[in-house]
Amino acid sequence: MNFKKKIIASSLSAMTLGAHGYAMAQNQGVLEEVVVVGIRLSQQNSISLKRDSTSVVDGISAEDIGKLPDVTVADSLQRIPGVQVQRDAGEGSTVNIRGLPQVLTLLNGEQFLTAQNIGEAQPSIADIPSQLMKGLAVYKSADINNKRSGITGTIDLRTWRPTDFDEGLTANVSADYSTGKETESDDYGVNGLINWRNQSVGIMVSGATSDVVLGDNYSGAAANDSLFGSNDWGEFAFDPENPTNQHVTPHGFESFNREVERERTAFNAAFTADLGNGFDLLAEGFYTEMDEFDRAVGLNISNRWQTLDYLTPTAFKETGVVTTEGGNAWHGSPWVSTQEYDVDALWVNSFTVNRTAKSESKHFNIELNYDNDGNWRGKARYIKDSADRTSMNGQSQGDLSNWRDDNRFQLNPFYPADIAALYPEDRLSDIVGDNGGRFIDPNPEGYGENPQLHYDISGSDPRWSGFDTPIKGGLGEGATLRDYMANINSYAIGAFSSEGNTENTADNEIFSLDAGYDFDDPGLGFFTSVDFGARYSKRENEIRKFHLFSPFYAGNGAANPDGCSAQWKAIDVVMNNEQCPAGETIGGEFQGYTVNRPTRIDEFNNVVFVDDYGDITKGLPGVWAADPEDYDNVAAFHRKVFGSADRVSVPGESYDVDLEEISVFLKAGFEIGDFRGDVGFRYVDTEIDVRQNQVGDVLAYGDTNIDIGDFYSTNDYTDFLPSLNLVWEPRDNWAIRFSAAKNMMPLDLGNYGGGLRVDTVSCEDPTIAGGRCVSGADAGGNPDLDPWRSDNYDLSAEYYVGDASMFSLGLFYVDIESFSTTGNTTGQFPDSDGVIRRTVPVVTKVNGEGGEIEGLELAARVAFSDFTDGLFTNFGIDANYTYAPSTSNGKDLTGDDVPFEDNSEDQVNLIGWYQGEKLQVRVAYNYRSERLDTPNIGATGLNIFQDDIFFVDAQVSYMIMEDVFVYLNGSNLTGEVEEYYVDFGRGPDQYWYQNEFEARYTLGFRAKF
């Protein structure tokens, strides 16, 4: 029998049985048909895929139409050995394989462009409904039949096609209700599929839609904040004879509730036709759309981007670590791990953030296949992909300070006469401008001195105190900070803003021609087949980042008749910048108007009172805050309040990158006795065209640089990528595999295209025009970087028992030859008044030299029916363990190697299942050891790690009549908490922040016709 065709037939049978598998038992000459369904069928199909392949591959097969084992595609992938998933709002989101995010995503064997990861390699597949997937395959060694490969793995998402079903009409429908333990929202989802085919043609349409609200709580260092040492800004004189302890100092702390609403819609359609004479045609389209509203509301306590001496450690432990290299003022100071701080709170405010995103992906594929059961095979394939994602960020602060009295940061905002007339006389100063302008008391019922608080992170959760101490302010003698927080009249809007918005688009076009020849008699005595082909692809990517600006004081004191535009619509931004001043004179001296007038928190916003911060924050009173749903359309909100919302590009983070590839491949399959496999190569010629922005001065009243021109560059490189897959089957139930390959993958596009971004903070010196001082810079792009390159080796042993059981041990080694990493240098840049005052750190991209990941994977998939006919016949387990230590070229403060980001050294999956005639139960446990989250944070040499974590999920389904099921799913049943900490290299760690995810439950039904 032709070996090549035997393998193809076996693999397709395993992955396309869908709802029905068959086992035949002979008893006294009678064949008995045993129908295999549900979890056992899924496990049986996945094992068949692994066993029949020559490469190292693992898979997940749908138990039935519309039913992958888990709620999301990513959650299903995490059950595979070596696959690590990061959860977002409790759902699986981004995916690593063997510790790296450099993973390629395919759809039915060819590169798939998704809106969630335009410009990035790491799969982010939150917008893809699992109900549309037939199965998932994860390739860990190179398979040249896959048109592209990742550095450590390739994910192939496989959809249903008409030929997967019996002739005639097949239909499936499913609906569910879900809710979260904390959000308690009523969420619904519906999905369905209809297929018709005869011997010649087939057509299939499937779709899914859902609207869910996911909840989590946050507590710790301000989200997305950097980390500073207490003397990073040189505020303490350094004495080498008596060095001052260096303690961790974030800009602030936050506690908030977060709810993420995701509205998903997706469709898949496919048409097949047998054209005769061995030719068949396939045309299919895949469409996904997701609207996301990421709403957070809570409390911020910070230094208002001012001095770092607002924190005083009162309980700490020595780490024994001293920073000895670099130019910052703190070098030479010993680091301490702090357990308690006294906090001189320069700023206490409620805050509201809503990050909305609209994503859309379109995929069209047409294939002409040839196979007339002869020696020759062929395929011509054309793919057209497009994806776009627009993300908008709306936020505001509810300020509790009166900006007067003994507050460290004071304000005396000045406004034109028409605005002053809106306020009562007792809020206006006696000083009158030459055009009638007045100073206005910004928040008369706010507090009047910096609150003195205490922050205790020595226990499992942060604990705050100090809110019941009387403080000065507009509520009178004896009022405490708790009183101010409870009084809605004590809140004024500190700022409205919409920053960090993005609009990314990508188009991908692919054309490939493949051919193969199967030998009747092995060529040269052992070659069974030869495959060869060519492929052309071009991907065009546009990355745009922008802020929303609005004009102020048009025809009312602004130098520009159309008004002076401001990014920060804040009560502490004065329009005295020479680019566009707005104001009037007072006694001959110019006085700039303040951008945002004094605004009650409920003047333009609906408000909510937040007093439940979950189980991870203790001691915080409730706060009034703007309702985050007000910013579901932030541009419309800004137009309502300010009359205009103008997009202004952030040139340092806006760029175009086009990738063009031409490749050819050759692969030969072979079989020698008990050995089989394939050997071949892929030759790839890559050209990268980059348009970067040259960044100029900072625009007034924001931190957005001026785009002063474009810079174009081209980079090209070629790669010869050989691969070998060898399988030795000494017995029918044993397989020993060896694989070796060279891999290449382009970098994330931002490594090529990002421009120079200069970071600024509020100047402490009020005489500096514009009020912004440079704190650092980021040179985001380097077009001359090499791609990711690696040498990969795999050795594994597999033992198969029956149709649904196997045991395996695999060893792997990945030698990273080149990759992109972050390097540090220094630079000098002018403050907002054009004067250079200091040298600041600059972060840029460089080629990393060396790095490796090695480890082992242990797996056991057991259906007890393969071993016994007794009590446990209907039970089974799916268990695996991955050990994957890694070393990058980074070092911590002690000189020890730093692992690759986002890689857990240990991972465990344990799934127990029961498959009865009607009842089906599955309980899944997933564990990840600690992982590096942020290396060298704030250029301090310190690293942020996430602590180890586990999740427990469960599914139960019951067949109430033939082909009609009810089911109940539960995810994160134990309500796990992500814990992040600062690692000093040795000695005690320090708490950084926590995420508390809610448990979720789903009840639904599924029927097939």
Secondary structure, 3 states (H helix, E strand, C coil): CCHHHHHHHHHHHHHHCCCCEEEEEEECCEEEEEEECHHHHHHHHHHHHHHHCCCCEEEEECCECCECCCCEHHHHHCCCCCEEEEEECCEEEEEEECCECCEEEEECCEECCCHHHCCCCCCECCCCEHHHEEEEEEECCCCCCCCCCCCCEEEEEEECCHHHCCCEEEEEEEEEEEEECCCCCCEEEEEEEEEEECCCEEEEEEEEEEEEEEEEEEEEECCCCCEEECCCCCCCCCCCCCCCCEEEEECEEEEEEEEEEEEEEEEEEEEEEEEECCEEEEEEEEEEEEEEEEEEEEEEEECCCCCCCCEEEEEEEEEEEECCCCCCCCCCCEEEEEEEEEEECCEEEEEEEEEEEEEEEEEEEEEEEEECCCCEEEEEEEEEEEEEEEEEEEEEEEECEEEEEECCCCCCCEECHHHHCCCCHHHEEEEECCCCCEEECCCCCCEEECCEEEEECCCCCCEEECCCCECCECCCCCCEHHHHHHCHHHCEEEEEECCCEEEEEEEEEEEEEEEEEEEEEEECCCEEEEEEEEEEEEEEEEEEEEEEEEEECCCCCECCCCCEEECCEECCCECCCCCCCEEEEECCEEEECECCCCCECCCCCCEEEECCCHHHCECCCCEEEECHHHHCCHHHHHHHHHCCCEEEECHHHCEEEEEEEEEEEEEEEEEECCEEEEEEEEEEEEEEEEEEEEEEEECCCCCCEEEEEEEEEEEEEEEEEEEEEEEECCCCCEEEEEEEEEEEECCCCHHHHCCEEEEEEECCCCCCCCCEEEEEEEECCCCCCCCEEEEEEEEEEEEEECCCEEEEEEEEEEEEEEEEEEEEEEEECCCCCCCCCCEEEEEEEEEEECCEEEEEEEEEEEEHHHCCCCCCCCEEEEEEEEECCEECCCECCCCCECCCCCCECEEEEEEEEEECCCEEEEEEEEEECCEEEECCHHHCCCEEEECCEEEEEEEEEEEEECCEEEEEEEECCCCCEEEEEEECCCCCCEEEEEEEECCEEEEEEEEEC
